[in-house]
Amino acid sequence: MADTVNPVLVEVERSGFVESRHRGAAVGLAADGRCAMRLGAVDVPIFPRSANKPMQAVAMLRHGLPLDGESLALAAASHSGEDFHVEGVRRILAAAGLAADALRCPAAWPIDEHAAERLMRAGGRRTRLHMNCSGKHAAMLATCVAGGWPIESYTAPGHPLQVEIRRTIEELTGEKVAATGVDGCGAPLFAVSLTGVARAFRTLVRAAPGSPERRVADAMRRHPEWTSGTGRDERRLMSAVPGLLVKSGAEGVDAFAFAAGSDVFAGALKIEDGAKRARTPVTVALLRALGALGRTGTGDLVPAELATVPLPGGDGVVGAVRPVPGLFGCQESRAGKA
């Protein structure tokens, strides 16, 4: 039975005083696929938000999406709206014979502050190209062109593309979709459990080279700046730890899989209040608790400020956003095979 009350996963300590706490749920899968750690309601459906994107990209490859490398990483991205991201989206659209007005994601400023400032100073405005999900939307359109499907209605839940995406998510997670919603970008959003998401990420990394699943995982790991941005936590983690795949989602979601030789570890988490500041420290704590880091012979290479986020005060550091001490220690599995 799933826990009904999620535990406190992260504390915000300022000047030796805990001023805030973040509850959440987290699951970790060991190298053999069994549940090695579960905290909170890991089997209750959630909206994974953009953590679904790698699975969406797998579905698109299966149905004719002609992308690889950086462009495929962008198809699975929540990008920062940096210049190379925007140009990459334009290239995906142009190759499909489409322009930016075919996108159905909303207009937005770049997530990257420097990119947003440059755009504003140049007299620019919010555009659909700069929206963090435009790579996914461009890839959806390219898949529709390749499959001969309508492009005007590509975000409708009953559209052939979205039907296939839902089927692929159910296959990879091993679960039926519990609910369908509308994501912030306007595309359909499918609810599954954290355990299902972790299972799917493990499948992506374990899949045979050249398969759609592995192509997505490899593109994201080889080009992490394209899946998020040059200054984002996901890029920094994947650049620091060879073999690691990480994808975040809005409202405090993170999912990962880590390949160390023939062993593949995986996990997923949801911060209950949606706070993104608590997300990366829990991901690092899960990786360490699973014994995943250090297996490549290079040791634990996670930057210290990602494992425990410094808390500023005045001109200095007066505290940290950190996992609850002792919470992510070695735990016996309570759930059997995931």
C-alpha positions in Angstrom: 0.0 0.0 0.0 1.3 3.4 -0.9 2.1 5.9 1.9 -0.6 8.4 2.3 1.6 11.2 3.7 4.8 12.1 1.9 7.8 12.6 4.2 9.9 15.8 4.4 12.7 15.2 1.9 14.5 18.5 2.0 15.2 21.1 4.6 16.2 24.8 4.0 18.6 25.7 6.8 19.5 29.4 7.4 22.1 30.4 10.0 21.6 27.0 11.7 17.8 27.3 11.8 15.5 25.2 9.6 13.1 27.8 8.1 11.4 25.7 5.4 10.8 22.1 4.6 9.7 20.3 1.4 7.8 17.1 1.4 7.8 14.7 -1.5 8.0 11.2 -2.8 11.1 9.4 -4.3 11.8 6.0 -5.7 15.1 4.4 -6.6 15.6 1.2 -8.6 18.7 -0.9 -8.1 20.8 -2.4 -10.8 18.6 -5.5 -11.0 15.5 -3.4 -11.5 14.2 -4.0 -8.0 12.9 -1.2 -5.8 15.8 -0.3 -3.5 14.3 2.8 -2.0 10.9 4.3 -1.7 9.9 7.3 0.2 6.3 8.5 0.1 3.5 7.8 -2.4 5.7 6.5 -5.3 2.9 4.4 -6.8 0.2 7.1 -6.9 -0.2 8.7 -10.3 1.3 12.1 -10.9 1.7 14.4 -13.9 5.5 13.9 -14.7 5.3 17.1 -16.8 8.4 17.4 -19.0 9.9 14.2 -17.6 7.6 12.5 -20.1 9.5 14.1 -23.0 12.0 11.3 -23.5 9.1 8.8 -23.8 7.3 11.2 -26.2 10.5 11.3 -28.3 10.6 7.5 -28.5 7.1 7.4 -29.8 8.0 10.0 -32.4 11.0 8.0 -33.6 8.9 4.9 -33.9 6.6 6.8 -36.3 9.1 8.4 -38.6 10.7 11.3 -36.9 13.9 11.9 -38.9 16.1 13.3 -36.2 19.3 12.3 -34.4 22.1 13.9 -32.4 21.6 17.4 -31.2 18.2 17.7 -32.9 16.9 14.6 -31.2 18.1 15.9 -27.8 16.2 19.1 -28.6 13.1 17.1 -29.3 13.2 15.8 -25.7 14.2 19.1 -24.2 12.9 21.8 -21.9 15.4 24.2 -23.4 16.5 27.6 -22.1 15.8 29.6 -25.2 19.4 30.2 -26.0 20.3 31.2 -29.6 21.4 27.7 -30.5 18.2 26.2 -29.2 16.0 28.6 -31.3 18.1 27.9 -34.4 17.8 24.2 -33.8 14.0 24.5 -33.6 14.0 26.5 -36.9 16.0 23.7 -38.5 13.6 21.0 -37.4 10.7 23.0 -38.8 12.4 23.9 -42.0 13.4 20.3 -42.8 9.7 19.4 -42.5 8.7 22.3 -44.8 7.1 24.3 -42.0 7.5 27.7 -40.4 7.3 28.9 -36.8 3.6 29.7 -37.1 2.8 26.0 -37.2 3.8 25.7 -33.6 1.0 25.4 -31.1 3.0 26.1 -27.9 2.5 29.5 -26.4 4.8 32.4 -26.8 7.4 32.9 -24.0 10.6 34.6 -23.1 13.7 32.5 -22.9 14.3 30.7 -19.5 17.9 31.7 -19.7 18.2 35.2 -18.1 21.0 36.4 -20.3 19.2 35.2 -23.5 16.0 37.0 -22.3 17.9 40.2 -21.6 19.6 40.2 -25.0 16.3 39.6 -26.7 14.6 42.5 -24.7 17.5 44.9 -25.4 17.3 44.1 -29.1 13.6 45.1 -29.1 12.5 41.5 -29.4 9.4 39.9 -27.9 8.1 36.6 -26.6 7.8 34.0 -29.4 6.7 30.4 -29.7 10.3 29.5 -30.8 11.7 30.7 -27.5 9.2 28.6 -25.4 11.0 25.8 -23.6 8.9 23.1 -25.2 9.3 24.3 -28.8 11.7 21.6 -29.7 9.2 18.9 -28.7 6.4 20.7 -30.6 8.6 21.1 -33.7 9.4 17.4 -33.5 5.7 16.5 -33.2 5.0 18.5 -36.3 7.9 16.8 -38.2 6.5 13.4 -37.1 3.1 14.4 -38.4 4.6 15.3 -41.8 6.6 12.1 -41.9 3.5 10.1 -41.1 1.0 11.9 -43.3 -1.0 13.0 -40.3 -2.8 16.4 -39.9 -0.6 19.1 -38.5 -3.3 21.7 -37.4 -4.7 19.4 -34.7 -1.5 17.8 -33.5 -2.0 18.7 -29.9 -5.5 17.2 -29.7 -5.6 14.1 -27.4 -7.4 12.1 -30.1 -4.8 12.9 -32.8 -3.0 9.8 -34.1 0.3 11.1 -32.8 -1.0 11.7 -29.3 -2.7 8.2 -29.3 0.7 6.7 -30.2 2.5 8.7 -27.5 0.1 7.6 -24.9 0.5 3.9 -26.0 4.3 4.3 -25.8 4.2 5.8 -22.4 2.0 3.0 -21.1 4.4 0.4 -22.6 7.6 2.0 -21.2 6.1 2.6 -17.7 4.3 -0.7 -17.5 1.1 1.2 -16.4 -2.1 2.4 -17.8 -2.4 6.2 -18.0 -4.4 7.2 -15.0 -5.5 10.7 -16.2 -5.0 13.0 -19.2 -4.5 16.7 -18.8 -3.1 19.7 -20.7 0.6 20.5 -20.1 1.8 24.1 -19.9 2.8 24.0 -23.5 -0.7 22.9 -24.6 0.2 19.3 -25.5 -1.6 16.4 -23.8 -0.1 15.3 -20.5 -0.4 11.7 -19.2 -0.4 10.7 -15.5 1.6 7.7 -14.3 3.4 6.9 -11.1 7.0 7.7 -10.1 7.8 4.0 -10.1 6.5 3.8 -13.7 8.6 6.8 -14.8 11.8 5.3 -13.2 11.1 2.0 -14.9 10.7 3.8 -18.3 14.0 5.7 -17.8 15.8 2.5 -16.9 14.4 0.9 -20.1 15.7 3.8 -22.3 19.2 3.4 -21.0 19.2 -0.4 -21.1 17.8 -0.7 -24.6 19.8 -2.1 -27.5 22.0 0.5 -29.3 20.3 1.9 -32.3 16.8 1.3 -30.9 14.5 4.3 -30.6 14.7 4.1 -26.8 18.5 4.0 -26.8 18.8 6.7 -29.5 16.9 9.1 -27.3 18.9 8.3 -24.2 22.2 8.6 -26.1 21.3 11.9 -27.8 20.4 13.4 -24.4 23.5 12.2 -22.7 25.8 13.3 -25.5 24.3 16.7 -25.9 23.0 17.7 -22.4 23.2 21.4 -23.2 20.5 20.8 -25.8 18.1 19.1 -23.4 18.1 22.0 -20.9 20.7 24.8 -21.3 24.3 25.6 -20.7 23.8 26.7 -17.1 21.1 24.3 -16.0 21.4 21.6 -13.3 20.6 18.8 -15.7 23.4 19.8 -18.0 25.9 20.1 -15.2 25.0 16.7 -13.7 25.2 14.9 -17.0 28.4 16.6 -18.0 30.0 15.7 -14.6 28.8 12.1 -14.4 29.4 9.9 -17.6 26.5 7.6 -18.3 23.9 9.7 -16.5 20.5 10.6 -18.0 18.4 13.2 -16.2 15.2 15.0 -17.2 13.3 17.4 -15.1 9.7 18.3 -15.1 7.7 21.3 -13.8 6.3 21.2 -10.3 9.3 19.5 -8.7 9.7 16.4 -10.9 13.0 14.8 -11.7 13.7 11.4 -13.3 17.0 9.7 -14.1 18.8 6.6 -15.2 22.5 5.9 -14.8 24.6 3.3 -16.6 27.7 2.0 -15.0 29.0 -0.8 -17.2 26.2 -3.4 -17.5 24.4 -2.0 -14.4 21.6 0.5 -14.8 20.2 2.4 -11.8 17.1 4.6 -12.1 14.9 6.9 -10.0 12.2 9.5 -10.0 10.9 12.1 -7.5 8.2 14.6 -7.0 8.5 17.6 -4.6 5.0 17.9 -3.2 4.8 21.7 -3.3 6.5 21.9 -6.7 9.6 23.7 -5.5 12.4 23.2 -8.1 15.1 24.2 -5.6 14.6 20.9 -3.8 14.7 18.7 -6.9 18.4 18.3 -7.7 19.6 17.7 -4.1 17.1 14.8 -3.9 18.3 13.4 -7.3 21.9 13.4 -6.1 20.9 11.9 -2.7 19.1 9.1 -4.6 22.1 8.4 -6.8 24.4 8.1 -3.8 22.0 6.0 -1.8 21.7 3.5 -4.7 25.4 3.2 -4.8 25.4 4.3 -8.4 28.1 7.0 -8.3 31.8 6.1 -8.4 31.2 2.9 -10.4 32.9 4.2 -13.5 36.2 4.5 -11.7 36.1 8.2 -11.6 34.5 8.6 -8.2 31.6 10.8 -7.2 32.0 13.8 -9.5 28.8 15.6 -8.6 29.5 19.3 -8.0 29.0 20.0 -4.3 26.7 22.9 -4.9 24.2 20.6 -6.7 24.1 18.1 -3.8 23.6 20.8 -1.2 22.5 24.1 -2.7 24.2 27.1 -1.0 21.7 29.6 0.6 22.9 33.2 0.2 22.6 35.9 2.9 24.0 39.3 2.3 27.3 38.9 0.4 27.9 35.4 1.8 26.5 31.9 2.2 24.6 31.4 5.4 22.9 28.0 4.9 21.9 25.4 2.5 19.0 23.6 0.7 19.8 20.0 1.6 18.3 16.5 1.9 17.1 15.6 5.4 20.2 14.2 7.2 20.0 10.4 7.4 16.9 10.0 5.3 18.6 8.7 2.2 20.7 6.1 4.1 20.8 2.4 3.1 17.2 1.0 3.2 15.9 -2.5 2.6 13.5 -2.8 -0.4 9.8 -2.9 0.7 8.4 -3.3 -2.8 9.9 -6.2 -4.7 10.4 -6.1 -8.4 9.4 -2.8 -10.0 
